[in-house]
Amino acid sequence: MTTPSKPVIDAPSGPAPAGLEITDLVVGDGDEAAEGATVEVHYVGVEYDSGEEFDASYNGGAPIEFPLRGLIKGWQEGIPGMRVGGRRQLICPPQLAYGPTGGGHRLSGRTLIFVIDLLAVR
């Protein structure tokens, strides 16, 4: 499988959503990610309000593999059902990302947008 190109995420307009928003940008045709699966992904993350990128596996040149249960709630809820080869956008409000402002993480209190390319499921 070829590595997909790094997505560009345009800064949204309007207020951030109160709940998780899941949008399939490309529907994959491979294996389906189940709750608790281990996934291999490439991703880009930006802050909703500023559109500033805060993290991207593409910048390191290699995808990342991890169990879903170890990730933020937005990923735990937003990746199951996705198929390998797919690209999905998740908009995660603070309660599904790094918690409320003052939570100790530099992204606490922020709504985050992720575009995730699912490369493999284990």
FIZALUM-846412 format. One record per residue (C-alpha): x, y, z; residue number from 1. Coordinates in steps of 0.5 Angstrom, whole numbers, plus 500, padded with zeros to 3 digits. Each point is the difference from the previous one (the first is absolute). Last residue first. Layout:
BEGIN
+-----+-----+-----+-----+
|  px |  py |  pz |   i |
+-----+-----+-----+-----+
|   X |   Y |   Z | NUM |
...
+-----+-----+-----+-----+
END
This chain:
BEGIN
+-----+-----+-----+-----+
|  px |  py |  pz |   i |
+-----+-----+-----+-----+
| 491 | 489 | 528 | 122 |
| 498 | 505 | 496 | 121 |
| 504 | 503 | 494 | 120 |
| 501 | 507 | 496 | 119 |
| 494 | 504 | 503 | 118 |
| 501 | 507 | 498 | 117 |
| 498 | 505 | 505 | 116 |
| 498 | 508 | 500 | 115 |
| 500 | 502 | 507 | 114 |
| 496 | 507 | 502 | 113 |
| 501 | 502 | 507 | 112 |
| 495 | 504 | 505 | 111 |
| 505 | 503 | 505 | 110 |
| 499 | 500 | 508 | 109 |
| 506 | 496 | 501 | 108 |
| 505 | 500 | 494 | 107 |
| 506 | 502 | 504 | 106 |
| 498 | 494 | 505 | 105 |
| 499 | 502 | 507 | 104 |
| 493 | 500 | 501 | 103 |
| 499 | 507 | 501 | 102 |
| 495 | 501 | 494 | 101 |
| 496 | 494 | 500 | 100 |
| 502 | 493 | 497 |  99 |
| 505 | 498 | 495 |  98 |
| 496 | 497 | 495 |  97 |
| 493 | 498 | 500 |  96 |
| 498 | 505 | 506 |  95 |
| 504 | 505 | 496 |  94 |
| 495 | 500 | 494 |  93 |
| 503 | 495 | 494 |  92 |
| 499 | 501 | 493 |  91 |
| 502 | 494 | 496 |  90 |
| 501 | 499 | 493 |  89 |
| 501 | 493 | 497 |  88 |
| 504 | 498 | 494 |  87 |
| 499 | 492 | 498 |  86 |
| 505 | 495 | 497 |  85 |
| 499 | 496 | 506 |  84 |
| 492 | 500 | 502 |  83 |
| 497 | 505 | 506 |  82 |
| 495 | 497 | 504 |  81 |
| 504 | 501 | 506 |  80 |
| 504 | 506 | 499 |  79 |
| 495 | 506 | 503 |  78 |
| 499 | 497 | 507 |  77 |
| 507 | 498 | 503 |  76 |
| 503 | 506 | 496 |  75 |
| 495 | 505 | 503 |  74 |
| 501 | 497 | 507 |  73 |
| 508 | 501 | 499 |  72 |
| 504 | 494 | 499 |  71 |
| 503 | 494 | 504 |  70 |
| 493 | 496 | 499 |  69 |
| 502 | 501 | 492 |  68 |
| 506 | 496 | 501 |  67 |
| 506 | 503 | 496 |  66 |
| 504 | 500 | 493 |  65 |
| 503 | 506 | 497 |  64 |
| 501 | 502 | 493 |  63 |
| 507 | 502 | 498 |  62 |
| 503 | 506 | 497 |  61 |
| 501 | 504 | 507 |  60 |
| 496 | 506 | 497 |  59 |
| 494 | 495 | 497 |  58 |
| 499 | 498 | 507 |  57 |
| 497 | 507 | 501 |  56 |
| 499 | 505 | 506 |  55 |
| 498 | 507 | 502 |  54 |
| 498 | 502 | 494 |  53 |
| 497 | 507 | 501 |  52 |
| 493 | 501 | 497 |  51 |
| 499 | 505 | 505 |  50 |
| 493 | 499 | 504 |  49 |
| 500 | 492 | 498 |  48 |
| 507 | 499 | 502 |  47 |
| 503 | 495 | 495 |  46 |
| 502 | 493 | 499 |  45 |
| 503 | 496 | 495 |  44 |
| 500 | 492 | 499 |  43 |
| 503 | 494 | 497 |  42 |
| 497 | 494 | 503 |  41 |
| 502 | 493 | 503 |  40 |
| 494 | 497 | 504 |  39 |
| 500 | 495 | 506 |  38 |
| 493 | 498 | 501 |  37 |
| 496 | 502 | 507 |  36 |
| 493 | 502 | 496 |  35 |
| 501 | 497 | 493 |  34 |
| 503 | 503 | 494 |  33 |
| 498 | 497 | 493 |  32 |
| 504 | 496 | 496 |  31 |
| 501 | 503 | 493 |  30 |
| 495 | 504 | 495 |  29 |
| 502 | 507 | 503 |  28 |
| 495 | 506 | 499 |  27 |
| 503 | 506 | 499 |  26 |
| 498 | 507 | 503 |  25 |
| 496 | 496 | 505 |  24 |
| 498 | 505 | 505 |  23 |
| 499 | 499 | 508 |  22 |
| 498 | 506 | 504 |  21 |
| 501 | 499 | 508 |  20 |
| 495 | 504 | 504 |  19 |
| 499 | 508 | 502 |  18 |
| 503 | 502 | 493 |  17 |
| 504 | 506 | 499 |  16 |
| 497 | 507 | 498 |  15 |
| 501 | 502 | 493 |  14 |
| 505 | 500 | 495 |  13 |
| 505 | 494 | 499 |  12 |
| 507 | 501 | 499 |  11 |
| 502 | 496 | 494 |  10 |
| 503 | 493 | 501 |   9 |
| 506 | 498 | 495 |   8 |
| 500 | 492 | 500 |   7 |
| 507 | 497 | 499 |   6 |
| 501 | 495 | 494 |   5 |
| 497 | 493 | 501 |   4 |
| 506 | 495 | 501 |   3 |
| 500 | 495 | 494 |   2 |
| 497 | 493 | 502 |   1 |
+-----+-----+-----+-----+
END
